[in-house]
Amino acid sequence: MRLASLALAAALLVAPAAVMAQAAQTAPAAASADPASLPGAAQAAKFKTSETTVGDILDNPAATAVVKKHLPELVANEQINMARGMTLKAIQQYSADTVTDQKLTDIDADFAKLGAK
């Protein structure tokens, strides 16, 4: 498992330029979509970056929109499915310059806002 996690981290850190370009192009669209209007918003309001797996986030359209808003390059990475069993907090140890404490805090805040609507 540790080797797989390291391989995933390396893949996320050296994402192909095409994936990064695609993420940059889709980021504005994701940011403009209101996650609260997407299916799964009520469930996603209970999600936490330190507790909820990437798999659960990817399976929830509202949660995916929130993460895509803050970390579009991560969601667009073709190898993200390898991280389905990890939390965003766990991924941070391999990509601390991208998955920052501030981004995790912002994602948690946006998850919580989903329950307010």
Beta strands, then each sheet from edge to edge (+ up, - down):
end
